[in-house]
Amino acid sequence: MNMNISGEIIKRLRIERGWTQEHLAHLASVSARTIQRVEKTGICDLETRSALAAVFQVNATQLDGEKKIEQTKPPQNTASR
């Protein structure tokens, strides 16, 4: 089943991490061509959407572009030295 997500969000999240399209493809277990297509058109299947959400550690619905991206962050060490 094909669906639309925000290619701009995928590209922004990838660039923020300093990843190439090839590196993201490897992490998501998809082809580099798939990443290129998603970034350009926003069209992907449900499995690719889920894989990208897992790689970016966000809720899959946030990739649709309608909600603000809230990423999972490791806890900060607030103890003083």
Secondary structure, DSSP 8 states (H G I E B T S, - for coil): -EEE--HHHHHHHHHHTT--HHHHHHHHTS-HHHHHHHHHH-EEEHHHHHHHHHHHTS-GGGGGSSS--------------
